[in-house]
Amino acid sequence: MRRAWRWWLPPAALALLLTILFIDPFAGDWDALDYTVNAVRGQPSSMLFGRMLFIFTNHAAYRLARALFGLQTEHAYLLFKYMIVAQTPFAVVACWTLARELTASLSAATVAALMLALSPLFIVYSGQAMTETPSLLLVSVALVTHLRGVRARKTWQVFAGAALLGLCVNVREPVGFFGVWLLVAPACYGWRLKGRELLLTATACAIFLVCALAPFALWWLFDVNGYRQAWYGWVASMRAESALHPVKPGNLLPFTQLFIIAAPVTVVLLPFALAREWRKRGWTPLLALALVGLFCNLMLLANYSTVINARYQLTGLPGLVPLSAAYLVERWTARTRGNTGRGVAYACATVVAVSLLFGSLVYVFTRQTLANHGMTKEYLARLAKLPTDAVVMAGGQTVSVNYYRGLGLGRWDVIGTGGGWPGARLTQQIEWHLQQGHRVFVDVDPRLWSMDTWHEQETHALVKLADRFRFRYHAATFYELRPPDDDTARDDPNLRVLLNKPRSRFK
């Protein structure tokens, strides 16, 4: 195992290089902005279990950087983003270590690490202040720790691995499905689930649950900083979103498409790898962890978001890539008549070629979406043209308004999109704001309004406002909405042009 760094260093360095090269086009991802506001405030996310480890680690880094270097609040996002970038090579090395533990092969581990490093979605989200990269890192470390403990029957490692796996839930909740591994692993390594071994397994599961749920439970029970109300608001928003995107059998098709995009080589080879491993070696830890990883991703079908957000498909990769990599190396070695070096080279070339092909296609189809996300960087300059207490209809940049307000740079209110869209009550809500003396503005930039999925309903509702209100041009692409009897408002925002937008080829 000497000089193992020669095997893990190339994929780790490649992952870091690609992340740095592609970091700018993805600046301003919307969920990342929410996390940034939470981290600056020291308030956990209202999403599910709060992602507390992620949020409060960033909050501690922000407080430290502010004390030592005078970091300004509006630059906190850059701090959090580059913290994630720094974790990228470590996530790849952790994946390499996990694959080596499972396969006992340096070459298979290297191909597995390359599969992760060249995942188009891993490249994208390793340049964001988001939870994908740290969750992959922590999950891999937790699985390695627990695996070694079970194999060597070391109690402290079993418990440490279970605790780390539980903490992963406080980074990204779906990885909690890896908790099944705590039950499966002992059977893979010959444990007889009775007496002491049964007690150790049960205790490990209890530790996992405590580490996973206790932080959220305490914050919610004691209602710290009014957290409970925010959490119920998130629940209501999710119900509204779920009504627009019901869970149905038809979701399996977009789910599979996004799964392939996340890890094209891994997913295509997976059925063959599973069958071959079972046929040749039976119930092995390598096979078991792959099934657990597949289970983690399949469980995501229970939530509507998995057919909208491709990044969720990264969840099960730590369990999936070792088996697919081992299968690919084995097949290429057999085709080269036992020449291991050539087999590994061909396996690496296959991963690189397929990943470049899929990555290029993804970039072509999502280029406009990425550009729209990048608008967040410049949107503060637009908002500066409005009164600081204006009510803003900003479509796809609603999150930017909330973000800059959350950082204390304005007091804008929003008529939101998605779960925050008032639907049939849109007209009444605008009228109420006008009656209260609030100034209401709409940004008519076509890039902010879409004709895809539920956004089409919002865009049609926006266009119909021209029949109920008058408009006055304000600045940039902003128009102020006025009552129908305001004769001073005679400008035409030409809202109907928004209906001519083509649908996205990739969502």
C-alpha positions in Angstrom: 0.0 0.0 0.0 3.0 2.3 -0.2 2.9 5.3 -2.4 -0.9 5.1 -2.5 -1.0 8.8 -3.1 0.0 8.2 -6.7 -3.4 6.6 -7.2 -5.7 9.0 -5.4 -3.8 12.2 -6.2 -4.7 12.4 -9.9 -8.6 12.2 -9.5 -8.4 14.5 -6.5 -6.4 17.1 -8.4 -8.6 16.8 -11.4 -11.7 17.3 -9.3 -10.3 20.5 -7.8 -9.1 21.8 -11.2 -12.5 21.3 -12.8 -14.3 22.9 -9.9 -12.1 26.0 -10.1 -12.5 26.1 -13.9 -16.3 26.0 -13.8 -16.9 27.9 -10.5 -18.0 31.3 -12.0 -20.9 30.2 -14.2 -22.6 28.7 -11.1 -22.2 31.6 -8.7 -25.5 32.4 -7.1 -27.3 29.1 -6.9 -30.6 29.9 -5.2 -30.5 27.3 -2.3 -26.9 28.4 -1.6 -28.2 31.9 -1.0 -30.7 30.7 1.6 -28.0 28.7 3.3 -25.8 31.8 3.4 -28.4 33.9 5.1 -29.0 31.2 7.7 -25.3 30.8 8.3 -24.8 34.6 8.7 -27.7 34.8 11.2 -26.7 31.6 13.0 -30.2 30.2 12.4 -30.7 26.6 11.1 -32.5 26.1 7.9 -36.2 25.5 8.1 -35.8 22.5 5.7 -36.7 19.2 7.4 -34.0 18.7 10.1 -32.3 22.1 9.7 -29.0 21.0 8.3 -27.5 22.3 11.5 -23.9 20.9 11.2 -23.6 22.6 7.8 -25.2 25.9 8.9 -23.3 26.3 12.2 -20.0 25.3 10.8 -20.3 28.0 8.2 -21.6 30.4 10.9 -18.5 29.7 13.0 -16.2 30.3 10.0 -18.1 33.6 9.3 -17.7 34.9 12.8 -14.0 34.0 12.8 -13.4 35.6 9.4 -15.3 38.7 10.5 -13.3 39.0 13.7 -9.9 38.4 12.2 -10.2 39.9 8.7 -13.3 42.2 8.9 -15.2 40.1 6.4 -18.3 42.1 5.3 -21.6 40.4 5.3 -22.2 40.7 1.6 -19.0 38.7 1.0 -19.9 35.8 3.3 -21.1 33.8 0.4 -17.6 33.7 -1.1 -16.2 32.4 2.1 -18.7 29.6 2.3 -18.3 28.8 -1.4 -14.5 28.5 -1.2 -14.8 26.4 1.9 -16.7 23.9 -0.2 -14.1 24.1 -3.0 -11.4 23.2 -0.5 -13.4 20.1 0.5 -13.7 18.8 -3.0 -10.4 16.9 -3.2 -10.9 15.5 0.2 -14.3 14.1 -0.8 -12.7 12.4 -3.8 -10.0 10.9 -1.6 -12.6 9.7 1.0 -14.5 8.0 -1.9 -11.2 6.5 -3.1 -10.5 5.2 0.4 -14.0 3.7 0.7 -13.6 1.9 -2.6 -10.2 0.6 -1.7 -11.6 -0.8 1.6 -14.4 -2.6 -0.3 -12.4 -3.9 -3.3 -8.9 -4.2 -1.9 -7.8 -2.8 -5.3 -5.9 0.4 -5.9 -6.9 0.5 -9.5 -10.6 0.0 -8.8 -10.5 2.6 -6.1 -8.9 5.1 -8.5 -11.5 4.5 -11.2 -14.2 4.9 -8.5 -12.7 8.2 -7.5 -12.6 9.3 -11.1 -16.2 8.5 -11.5 -17.1 10.9 -8.7 -14.6 13.5 -9.8 -16.0 13.6 -13.3 -19.7 13.6 -12.3 -21.1 16.7 -14.1 -23.2 17.5 -11.0 -20.3 17.0 -8.6 -18.3 19.5 -10.6 -21.2 22.0 -10.6 -22.0 21.8 -6.9 -18.4 21.6 -5.6 -18.3 25.3 -6.6 -21.3 26.2 -4.5 -22.0 27.0 -0.9 -24.2 23.9 -0.7 -24.4 20.6 1.1 -23.5 18.1 -1.7 -19.8 18.0 -1.4 -19.6 18.1 2.5 -22.2 15.4 2.7 -20.3 13.1 0.2 -17.1 13.7 2.2 -18.7 13.0 5.6 -20.7 10.0 4.4 -17.6 8.4 2.9 -15.6 8.9 6.1 -18.4 7.6 8.2 -18.8 4.4 6.1 -15.0 3.8 6.1 -14.9 4.2 9.9 -17.8 1.9 10.5 -16.7 -0.7 7.9 -13.3 -0.9 9.5 -14.8 -1.2 13.0 -17.2 -4.0 11.9 -14.4 -5.9 10.1 -12.0 -5.7 13.0 -14.7 -5.9 15.6 -13.6 -2.7 17.3 -16.4 -1.3 19.3 -15.2 2.3 19.3 -14.9 2.4 15.5 -18.4 0.9 15.1 -19.9 3.6 17.4 -17.8 6.4 15.8 -18.9 5.4 12.4 -22.5 5.4 13.5 -22.2 8.8 15.1 -20.6 10.3 12.0 -23.3 8.8 9.8 -25.9 10.4 12.1 -24.2 13.7 11.9 -24.4 13.5 8.1 -28.2 13.9 8.4 -27.4 17.4 9.8 -25.6 18.2 6.6 -28.1 16.7 4.1 -31.1 14.7 5.3 -31.5 12.1 2.5 -28.1 10.5 3.4 -29.8 9.3 6.5 -31.0 6.3 4.4 -27.4 5.1 4.6 -28.4 4.1 8.1 -29.6 0.8 6.7 -25.8 0.0 6.4 -25.6 -0.2 10.1 -27.9 -3.3 10.0 -26.5 -4.8 6.8 -22.7 -4.5 7.5 -22.5 -6.9 10.4 -24.1 -9.7 8.4 -21.6 -9.0 5.6 -18.7 -9.6 7.9 -20.0 -12.7 9.6 -21.5 -11.2 12.7 -24.1 -13.4 14.4 -26.8 -11.0 15.6 -27.2 -12.3 19.1 -25.7 -11.6 22.4 -22.9 -9.0 22.4 -23.0 -8.5 18.6 -26.7 -7.8 18.7 -26.2 -5.3 21.5 -23.4 -3.5 19.6 -25.6 -3.3 16.5 -28.6 -1.9 18.4 -26.4 0.6 20.2 -24.9 1.8 17.0 -28.3 2.3 15.6 -29.3 4.2 18.7 -26.2 6.4 18.4 -27.0 7.1 14.8 -30.6 8.2 15.6 -29.5 10.5 18.5 -26.8 12.2 16.4 -29.2 12.5 13.5 -32.3 13.8 15.3 -31.3 15.4 18.6 -30.0 18.7 17.2 -33.3 19.4 15.4 -35.4 18.0 18.2 -33.9 20.4 20.8 -34.1 23.4 18.5 -37.7 22.7 17.7 -38.9 21.8 21.2 -37.4 24.9 22.8 -38.5 27.0 19.8 -35.2 28.8 19.7 -35.6 32.2 18.0 -39.1 31.3 16.9 -37.8 28.4 14.8 -41.0 26.4 15.1 -43.0 28.9 13.1 -40.4 29.0 10.3 -40.4 25.2 10.2 -44.2 25.1 9.9 -43.9 27.7 7.1 -41.6 25.3 5.2 -44.0 22.5 5.7 -46.8 24.6 4.2 -44.6 25.5 1.3 -43.7 21.9 0.6 -47.4 21.0 0.6 -48.1 23.6 -2.0 -45.1 22.5 -4.1 -46.2 18.9 -3.8 -49.6 19.7 -5.0 -48.1 21.2 -8.2 -45.7 18.2 -8.6 -47.5 15.1 -7.3 -45.6 11.9 -6.7 -46.6 9.5 -9.5 -45.3 6.5 -11.4 -44.4 8.8 -14.3 -41.7 10.4 -12.2 -39.6 7.4 -12.7 -38.6 8.5 -16.2 -37.2 12.0 -15.3 -35.7 10.4 -12.2 -33.8 7.9 -14.3 -32.7 10.6 -16.7 -31.2 12.7 -13.9 -29.7 9.7 -12.3 -27.8 9.0 -15.5 -26.7 12.6 -15.8 -25.3 12.5 -12.3 -23.1 9.4 -12.9 -23.4 8.1 -16.5 -20.9 5.3 -16.3 -21.8 4.2 -12.8 -25.6 4.0 -13.6 -25.2 2.2 -17.0 -22.9 -0.4 -15.5 -24.8 -0.9 -12.3 -27.2 -3.7 -13.3 -24.4 -5.7 -14.9 -22.1 -5.1 -11.9 -24.8 -6.2 -9.4 -25.6 -9.4 -11.3 -21.9 -10.3 -11.8 -21.0 -9.7 -8.2 -23.9 -11.8 -6.9 -23.1 -14.6 -9.4 -19.4 -14.7 -8.7 -19.0 -13.8 -5.0 -22.4 -13.7 -3.5 -23.4 -11.4 -0.6 -20.3 -9.3 -0.2 -19.8 -5.9 1.5 -19.2 -4.4 -2.0 -22.6 -5.7 -3.2 -24.4 -4.8 0.0 -23.2 -1.2 0.0 -24.1 -0.8 -3.6 -27.6 -1.9 -2.9 -27.8 0.5 0.1 -26.7 3.3 -2.2 -29.3 2.4 -4.7 -31.9 2.2 -2.0 -30.9 5.8 -0.9 -31.5 7.1 -4.4 -34.7 5.2 -5.0 -36.2 6.4 -1.7 -35.9 9.9 -3.2 -38.8 9.1 -5.5 -41.1 9.7 -2.6 -40.4 13.4 -2.9 -41.4 15.6 -5.8 -38.1 17.5 -5.8 -36.1 14.6 -7.2 -37.7 15.1 -10.7 -36.8 18.8 -10.6 -33.4 19.0 -8.9 -30.7 16.7 -10.5 -28.3 17.2 -7.6 -30.2 14.9 -5.3 -29.0 12.0 -7.4 -25.5 12.4 -5.9 -26.8 11.0 -2.6 -26.1 7.3 -3.2 -22.9 7.6 -5.2 -20.5 6.7 -2.3 -22.1 3.3 -2.2 -22.5 2.9 -6.0 -19.2 3.9 -7.6 -17.0 1.2 -5.9 -19.0 -1.7 -7.4 -19.3 -0.1 -10.9 -15.6 0.7 -10.9 -14.5 -2.8 -9.9 -16.7 -4.2 -12.6 -15.3 -1.9 -15.3 -11.7 -2.6 -14.4 -12.4 -6.3 -14.3 -14.1 -6.3 -17.7 -11.4 -4.3 -19.4 -8.7 -6.4 -17.8 -10.4 -9.5 -19.2 -10.7 -8.0 -22.6 -7.0 -7.2 -22.6 -6.1 -10.8 -21.8 -5.2 -10.1 -18.2 -3.1 -7.0 -18.8 -4.0 -5.1 -15.6 -2.2 -1.9 -16.5 -3.9 -1.7 -19.9 -7.3 -2.6 -18.4 -7.0 0.2 -15.8 -6.0 2.7 -18.6 -9.0 1.7 -20.7 -11.3 1.9 -17.7 -10.1 5.4 -16.9 -10.4 6.4 -20.6 -14.0 5.1 -20.7 -15.0 7.2 -17.6 -13.3 10.3 -19.0 -14.9 10.0 -22.5 -18.4 9.3 -21.3 -18.3 12.0 -18.6 -17.0 14.6 -21.1 -19.8 13.7 -23.5 -22.6 13.9 -20.9 -21.0 16.9 -19.3 -20.9 18.8 -22.6 -24.6 18.0 -23.3 -25.7 19.0 -19.8 -23.9 22.3 -20.2 -25.4 23.0 -23.6 -28.9 22.4 -22.3 -28.5 24.2 -19.1 -26.4 27.2 -20.2 -29.3 29.6 -20.1 -30.5 28.4 -16.7 -26.9 28.8 -15.4 -26.7 32.3 -16.8 -30.0 33.2 -15.1 -28.7 31.9 -11.8 -25.6 34.1 -12.3 -27.9 37.2 -12.4 -27.9 37.1 -8.6 -24.5 38.7 -8.5 -25.8 41.8 -10.3 -29.3 41.9 -8.9 -28.5 44.1 -5.9 -27.6 46.9 -8.2 -31.1 46.6 -9.7 -32.8 46.5 -6.3 -30.8 49.7 -5.4 -33.0 51.5 -7.9 -36.2 50.7 -5.8 -37.4 52.1 -2.5 -35.9 50.0 0.3 -39.3 49.0 1.5 -40.8 48.2 -2.0 -42.9 45.1 -2.7 -41.2 43.3 -5.6 -42.4 40.7 -8.1 -39.1 39.3 -9.4 -40.0 35.9 -10.7 -36.9 33.7 -10.8 -34.9 36.3 -8.8 -37.3 36.3 -5.8 -34.7 34.4 -3.9 -32.2 37.3 -4.6 -34.6 39.8 -3.0 -34.9 37.5 0.0 -31.2 37.0 0.1 -30.2 40.6 0.1 -33.0 41.5 2.6 -31.8 38.6 4.8 -28.3 40.2 4.8 -29.8 43.5 6.0 -29.1 45.4 2.8 -32.8 46.3 2.3 -36.3 45.9 3.6 -38.0 44.7 0.4 -41.0 42.5 0.5 -41.8 40.0 -2.2 -44.7 38.4 -4.0 -42.9 35.2 -4.4 -42.8 32.3 -6.9 -43.4 28.6 -6.5 -44.7 27.8 -3.0 -44.9 31.5 -2.3 -47.1 32.3 -5.3 -50.6 33.5 -4.2 -52.3 31.9 -7.2 -55.9 33.0 -7.7 -55.4 35.6 -4.9 -52.6 37.5 -6.8 -54.9 40.4 -7.7 -56.3 40.7 -4.2 -52.8 40.6 -2.7 -51.6 43.4 -4.9 -54.7 45.5 -4.2 -54.2 45.0 -0.5 -50.6 46.3 -0.7 -51.7 49.3 -2.7 -54.5 50.1 -0.1 -51.8 49.9 2.6 -49.7 52.5 0.8 -47.1 50.0 -0.3 -45.4 50.5 -3.7 -45.5 47.4 -5.8 -43.0 46.8 -8.6 -42.7 44.0 -11.2 -39.4 43.2 -13.0 -40.4 42.4 -16.6 -37.0 41.0 -17.6 -37.9 38.0 -19.7 -35.2 35.9 -18.1 -37.0 36.0 -14.8 -40.3 34.4 -16.1 -40.7 31.0 -17.6 -43.2 28.9 -19.5 -42.1 25.6 -18.0 -44.2 23.5 -15.6 -45.9 25.5 -12.9 -44.1 28.7 -13.9 -46.4 28.9 -16.9 -49.4 29.5 -14.7 -47.5 32.3 -12.9 -46.5 34.0 -16.2 -50.1 33.8 -17.5 -51.3 35.4 -14.2 -48.7 38.1 -14.5 -49.8 39.0 -18.1 -53.5 39.2 -17.0 -52.5 42.0 -14.5 -52.5 44.4 -17.5 -56.3 44.1 -17.4 -56.6 45.1 -13.8 -53.9 47.7 -13.1 -52.0 50.5 -14.8 -48.2 50.6 -15.0 -45.6 53.4 -14.6 -42.0 52.8 -15.8 -39.6 53.3 -12.9 -36.0 52.2 -13.8 -34.1 49.4 -15.5 -36.7 46.7 -16.2 -39.0 47.7 -13.3 -42.5 48.9 -13.7 -44.7 50.1 -10.8 -48.2 48.8 -10.5 -50.9 51.5 -9.9 -54.7 51.4 -9.4 -56.8 51.4 -12.6 -57.9 55.0 -11.9 -54.4 56.5 -11.8 -54.2 58.6 -14.9 -50.5 59.3 -14.4 -49.6 55.7 -15.1 -49.8 55.1 -18.8 -46.7 53.1 -19.6 -47.0 49.7 -21.3 -44.7 46.9 -19.9 -45.6 44.7 -22.9 -46.1 41.7 -20.6 -47.5 39.5 -23.4 -44.1 39.1 -24.9 -43.3 36.8 -21.9 -45.7 34.2 -23.3 -43.5 33.8 -26.4 -40.6 32.4 -24.4 -39.6 28.9 -25.6 -39.7 26.1 -23.1 -36.4 24.8 -21.7 -35.0 21.7 -23.3 -33.6 20.6 -19.9 -35.0 21.4 -16.5 
